[in-house]
Amino acid sequence: MNRHTAATLPPPPASGPGPTPAPGAVRLGLRENRAQFALLVLVTAAVGALVGLERTTVPLIGTEVFGLTGNLAVFSFIVAFGLTKALTNLAAGALTARFRRRQLLLAGWLAGVPVPFALAWAPSWWWIVAANVLLGLNQGLTWSMTVNMKIDLVGPARRGLATGLNEAAGYVAVGASALLTGFLATRYGLRPAPELVGVVFVAAGLALSLLAKDTAAHLALELSRHPAPPPRAGTGTGRPMSFWTVFARTSWRDRSLRGASQAGLVNNLNDGLTWGVFPLLFADRGLGIAAIGLIKGLYPLLWGLGQIPAGHLADRIGRRPLVVTGMSVQAAGLLVALALLDRPLLAGLLSAVGLGLGTALVYPALIAAVSDRAHPAWRADALGTYRFWRDLGYAAGALLAGVLADTLGLAPTVLVAAVLTAASGLLAARWMSDRAAGD
């Protein structure tokens, strides 16, 4: 039997606490698990919508409500978010050895409950920063678990499409939320109406997650078909690799995983940088909140919608071509923003198109590439490590943006991001391979 064919087999004992499902109850495949997959798509949409609350308004809240003058201070909320989300991604992989994915998904939603209220009524800027620590916990746990659960459900044959659908749902919701908050801010002010929409997103995400079923048995089924994992490095034994061995392998020892990790970091570096810089840059050029919301909404909308065909294409032609092309398109989008700054709305919209389409090519291909190279026994740790480096890019981008914008200005900061993004694409072309583990 082909390992990509959905089949019914008695699963071995599932990892983590809890009883093993009855034999014959589990099948791999997108069609075979369409109801649960669709439910998880909706959960991911709620995850994306919650973080989308901040895309348009929060940098402007820093300057106009709290009177912040230093760019590094304004971007501190992105640093807090990025660091927390990156560390939570890293911990999430290890936590899957002790807890079920569904338990961690619910814990992530509980962490997000205070976020809309803190953003709406924070009495000082540091409350906004603290809210972003909770938002980072929420995003790290919920998004990590929906990715892992979808990959568990579909098996290896449709992994690119599964990750494309997952990320599409999340980032379409980010864009829609950014558009909505821009509209609400125009009509009702920067606070509290735009932020309180997040209460709906949290309630929906928590309710849907309560309906979701755990996927430990699907993972166990895939493990039963897969060759044994390689021995722990340096021991010569068949014991599973430790977390830190997987971390080292994903970060630098495996050439292809290293290429994916650095590309993910730089991809989110330019996202974190533009998250903070673009609202201020285009506001300085005379654009209002509604126009800025359109720019900040179009970028993740295209990022999200483009990932469905991109994920499917990654399954057909391989991961590396999409990553290299996507990073190049992102770099071009950043350069367009600078070339047309005398027409700021056009510059912002064309830049959003380049960034959105380029990121759409990159995102599902990178997650699928890491999943290809990782054995199912340590895939959650590998994905957690990759997502650690990727989302550390938010913090790195915000820090870089703050330092450069305070010393050189906003426009030169965007130029630096373009150069780094192009260089990252070249490294991905050199390091990444489309061979799966064991090929």
C-alpha positions in Angstrom: 0.0 0.0 0.0 1.3 3.4 -0.9 2.1 5.5 2.2 0.2 8.4 0.7 -3.1 6.5 0.3 -5.7 7.0 3.0 -6.3 3.8 4.8 -7.8 2.4 7.9 -5.3 0.8 10.4 -5.3 0.2 14.1 -3.2 3.0 15.5 -0.5 2.3 18.1 -0.7 4.1 21.4 -0.9 7.9 21.0 1.6 10.2 22.5 0.5 12.3 25.4 -2.0 11.5 28.1 -5.4 10.0 27.3 -6.9 6.8 25.9 -6.1 5.4 22.5 -9.0 5.5 20.0 -10.6 2.3 18.9 -8.9 0.5 16.0 -10.3 1.3 12.6 -11.6 4.7 13.6 -8.8 6.8 12.0 -8.0 7.6 8.4 -5.5 10.0 6.9 -6.5 12.4 4.1 -8.1 15.8 3.5 -11.4 14.4 2.2 -11.5 11.7 4.9 -11.2 14.4 7.6 -12.9 17.3 5.9 -15.3 18.1 8.7 -12.6 18.4 11.3 -10.3 20.1 8.9 -12.9 22.8 8.0 -13.5 23.3 11.8 -9.8 24.0 12.3 -9.8 26.3 9.3 -12.4 28.4 11.1 -10.3 28.3 14.3 -7.3 29.6 12.4 -9.4 32.4 11.0 -10.3 33.5 14.5 -6.6 33.4 15.5 -5.6 35.6 12.5 -8.5 38.0 13.2 -7.3 38.6 16.7 -3.8 39.7 15.7 -5.2 41.7 12.8 -6.7 44.1 15.4 -3.3 45.7 15.7 -2.2 46.0 12.1 -3.7 49.5 11.5 -4.2 51.2 14.7 -1.7 50.3 17.4 1.3 52.2 16.0 -0.9 55.3 15.7 -2.2 54.8 19.3 1.4 55.0 20.4 2.0 58.3 18.7 -1.4 60.0 18.9 -2.9 58.7 22.2 0.2 58.1 24.3 2.4 60.7 22.7 5.4 58.5 22.0 8.1 60.2 20.0 10.8 57.5 19.6 10.2 54.8 16.9 11.8 52.2 19.0 9.3 52.9 21.8 6.4 52.7 19.4 7.6 49.4 18.0 8.1 47.9 21.4 4.7 46.2 21.3 5.9 44.2 18.2 9.1 43.2 20.0 7.0 42.0 23.0 4.7 40.1 20.6 7.4 38.6 18.5 9.6 37.4 21.4 6.7 35.9 23.2 5.3 34.2 20.2 8.7 32.8 19.1 9.4 31.4 22.6 5.9 29.9 22.8 6.3 28.3 19.4 9.5 26.7 20.6 7.9 25.5 23.8 4.8 24.3 22.0 6.7 21.6 20.2 8.1 20.2 23.4 4.7 20.5 25.2 3.1 18.2 22.6 5.0 15.4 24.2 3.1 16.0 27.5 -0.2 17.4 26.5 -2.7 16.8 23.7 -2.8 19.3 20.9 -6.4 20.3 21.7 -5.5 21.0 25.3 -2.8 23.4 24.2 -5.2 25.0 21.7 -7.6 25.8 24.5 -4.9 27.1 26.7 -3.9 29.5 23.9 -7.4 30.9 23.7 -7.6 31.4 27.4 -4.4 33.5 27.3 -6.0 35.7 24.6 -9.2 36.6 26.6 -7.8 39.8 28.2 -6.2 41.2 25.0 -9.1 43.1 23.4 -10.0 44.8 26.7 -6.4 45.8 27.4 -6.0 47.3 23.9 -9.3 49.2 24.2 -8.8 50.7 27.7 -5.1 50.5 28.5 -4.2 53.5 30.8 -0.6 53.5 29.7 1.5 52.3 26.8 3.0 49.5 28.9 -0.4 48.0 29.2 -0.4 47.7 25.4 3.0 46.0 25.6 1.8 43.6 28.3 -1.3 42.8 26.2 1.1 41.8 23.4 2.8 39.4 25.6 -0.5 37.7 26.1 -1.2 38.0 22.4 2.1 36.3 21.7 1.1 33.4 24.0 -2.2 33.1 22.3 -0.8 33.1 18.8 2.1 30.8 19.5 -0.2 28.1 21.1 -3.2 28.4 18.9 -1.5 28.8 15.5 1.1 26.1 16.3 -1.6 23.6 17.2 -3.9 24.3 14.2 -0.9 23.8 11.9 0.1 20.5 13.6 -3.4 19.2 13.8 -4.1 19.8 10.1 -0.8 18.1 9.1 -1.7 15.2 11.3 -5.1 14.9 9.6 -4.1 14.9 6.0 -0.9 12.9 6.0 2.1 13.5 3.8 0.5 13.6 0.3 -1.4 16.9 0.7 0.8 18.6 3.2 1.5 21.7 1.1 -2.2 22.2 0.4 -3.1 21.7 4.0 -0.6 24.3 5.2 -1.7 26.6 2.4 -5.3 26.4 3.5 -4.4 26.9 7.2 -2.3 29.9 6.6 -4.7 31.3 4.0 -7.5 31.2 6.6 -5.4 33.0 9.2 -4.0 35.7 7.0 -7.2 36.5 5.1 -8.7 37.1 8.6 -5.7 39.3 9.5 -6.4 41.4 6.4 -10.1 41.6 7.0 -9.6 42.5 10.6 -7.1 45.3 9.6 -9.6 46.7 7.1 -12.4 46.6 9.7 -10.4 48.3 12.4 -9.3 51.0 9.9 -13.0 51.7 9.1 -14.1 51.7 12.7 -11.2 54.0 13.7 -12.2 56.4 11.0 -15.7 56.6 12.3 -15.3 56.1 16.0 -11.7 57.0 16.9 -8.6 54.8 17.6 -10.2 53.4 20.8 -12.1 51.5 22.1 -14.5 50.4 19.3 -11.9 48.9 16.9 -10.3 46.8 19.6 -13.5 45.5 21.2 -14.3 43.6 18.0 -11.7 41.2 19.3 -14.1 40.0 21.9 -16.1 38.3 19.1 -12.9 36.7 17.7 -11.9 35.3 21.1 -15.3 33.9 21.8 -15.6 32.3 18.4 -12.2 30.8 18.6 -12.7 29.3 22.0 -16.1 27.9 21.2 -14.9 26.3 18.0 -11.9 24.8 19.7 -14.1 23.2 22.3 -15.8 21.4 19.4 -12.5 20.2 17.8 -11.2 16.7 18.3 -7.6 15.8 19.1 -5.4 14.3 16.4 -3.1 12.1 18.4 -4.5 9.0 16.7 -3.9 10.4 13.3 -0.3 11.1 14.2 0.0 7.5 15.6 -1.3 6.1 12.3 1.2 8.0 10.3 4.0 6.9 12.7 2.9 3.2 12.2 3.6 3.6 8.4 6.8 5.6 8.7 10.4 4.2 9.0 11.9 4.4 12.5 13.4 7.8 13.4 17.2 8.1 13.2 19.2 7.4 16.3 19.9 10.2 18.7 22.9 12.1 17.5 26.1 10.9 19.1 24.6 7.9 20.9 24.4 5.3 18.2 21.1 4.1 19.8 17.6 4.0 18.5 16.3 6.3 21.2 14.3 9.3 19.9 16.2 12.5 19.4 16.1 15.0 22.3 14.4 18.4 21.9 17.8 20.2 21.8 19.1 17.8 19.2 16.1 18.6 17.0 16.6 22.3 17.7 20.2 22.1 16.5 19.3 20.0 13.5 16.5 22.4 12.4 18.5 25.6 13.1 21.8 24.8 11.5 23.0 21.2 11.2 20.6 20.2 8.5 21.4 22.4 5.5 17.9 22.4 4.1 16.2 23.1 7.4 18.7 25.9 8.1 17.7 27.4 4.7 14.0 27.3 5.6 14.6 28.7 9.1 16.6 31.7 7.9 14.0 32.4 5.2 11.2 32.3 7.7 13.1 34.7 10.0 13.7 37.3 7.3 10.2 36.9 5.9 8.7 37.9 9.3 11.5 40.5 9.8 10.1 42.5 6.9 6.6 41.9 8.1 7.4 43.1 11.6 9.3 46.1 10.2 6.4 47.1 7.8 3.8 46.5 10.6 5.4 49.3 12.5 6.9 51.5 9.8 4.2 51.6 7.1 1.4 53.3 9.2 3.8 56.0 10.3 5.5 56.4 6.9 2.2 56.8 5.0 0.7 59.0 7.7 3.7 61.3 7.4 2.9 61.4 3.6 -0.6 62.6 4.3 -2.7 59.4 4.1 -5.6 59.0 6.6 -6.4 56.0 8.7 -8.9 54.5 6.2 -6.2 54.5 3.4 -3.6 53.1 5.8 -6.1 50.4 6.8 -6.6 49.5 3.1 -2.9 49.1 2.6 -2.4 47.1 5.8 -5.5 45.0 5.0 -4.6 44.3 1.3 -1.2 42.8 2.2 -2.4 40.0 4.5 -5.5 39.4 2.3 -3.4 38.6 -0.7 -0.9 36.7 1.5 -3.8 34.6 2.7 -5.7 34.0 -0.5 -2.5 33.3 -2.5 -1.5 30.5 -0.2 -4.2 28.1 -1.4 -2.8 27.9 -5.0 0.7 28.3 -3.6 0.4 25.3 -1.3 -1.0 23.2 -4.1 1.8 24.3 -6.4 4.4 23.5 -3.7 3.1 19.9 -3.8 3.6 19.7 -7.6 6.9 21.5 -8.3 8.6 21.5 -5.0 9.2 23.9 -2.1 12.4 25.7 -3.0 11.3 27.4 -6.2 8.4 29.0 -4.4 10.6 30.2 -1.5 13.2 31.8 -3.8 10.7 33.4 -6.0 8.6 34.6 -3.1 11.5 36.3 -1.3 12.5 38.1 -4.5 8.9 39.4 -5.1 8.8 40.7 -1.5 12.0 42.6 -2.0 10.6 44.1 -5.1 7.5 45.1 -3.3 9.5 47.0 -0.7 11.5 48.8 -3.4 8.3 49.9 -5.1 7.1 51.5 -1.9 10.2 53.7 -1.9 10.2 54.4 -5.7 6.7 55.9 -5.6 6.6 57.6 -2.3 5.5 60.9 -3.9 2.2 59.1 -4.7 1.8 57.4 -1.3 -1.5 55.6 -1.8 -0.3 54.0 -5.1 3.1 53.2 -3.5 1.4 51.5 -0.5 -1.1 49.5 -2.6 1.6 48.2 -5.1 3.9 47.4 -2.2 1.1 45.5 -0.5 0.5 43.5 -3.6 4.2 42.6 -3.9 4.5 41.7 -0.2 1.3 39.8 -0.1 1.9 37.7 -3.2 5.5 37.1 -2.3 4.7 36.0 1.2 1.9 33.8 -0.1 4.5 31.8 -2.1 6.9 31.5 0.8 4.7 30.6 3.8 3.1 27.3 3.0 6.2 26.1 1.1 8.5 26.7 4.1 6.1 24.9 6.6 5.8 22.0 4.1 9.6 21.9 3.6 10.2 21.5 7.3 7.5 18.9 7.6 9.1 16.9 4.7 12.5 16.9 6.3 11.3 15.9 9.8 10.3 12.5 10.9 6.8 12.4 12.4 8.3 11.4 15.8 10.1 14.8 16.0 8.1 16.8 13.5 6.3 18.9 16.2 9.7 19.9 17.7 11.1 20.7 14.2 8.0 22.9 13.4 8.3 24.5 16.8 11.9 25.4 16.1 11.2 26.7 12.6 8.3 28.8 13.9 10.6 30.1 16.7 13.1 31.4 14.2 10.3 32.6 11.9 8.4 34.6 14.5 11.6 35.8 16.1 11.7 37.9 12.9 8.8 40.0 14.2 11.0 41.1 17.2 14.1 41.4 15.0 12.2 43.5 12.5 10.7 45.8 15.1 14.1 46.3 16.8 15.9 46.9 13.5 13.1 49.3 12.4 13.2 51.2 15.7 17.0 51.7 15.7 17.3 52.5 12.0 14.2 54.8 11.8 15.4 56.8 14.8 18.9 57.2 13.2 18.3 57.2 9.4 14.6 57.7 9.0 11.6 55.6 7.9 12.4 55.3 4.2 16.0 54.1 4.5 14.7 51.5 7.0 12.5 50.0 4.3 15.5 49.9 1.9 17.5 47.8 4.4 14.5 45.4 4.7 14.5 45.0 0.9 18.2 44.2 0.8 17.9 41.6 3.6 15.0 39.9 1.9 16.7 39.6 -1.4 19.8 38.1 0.3 17.7 35.6 2.2 16.2 34.4 -1.1 19.7 33.7 -2.4 20.6 31.8 0.8 17.4 29.7 0.4 18.4 28.9 -3.2 21.8 27.7 -2.0 20.8 25.8 1.1 17.3 24.4 0.6 16.6 21.0 -0.9 13.3 19.5 -2.1 14.3 16.0 -0.9 12.2 14.6 1.9 13.8 12.9 5.0 15.1 9.6 4.0 15.2 10.3 0.2 
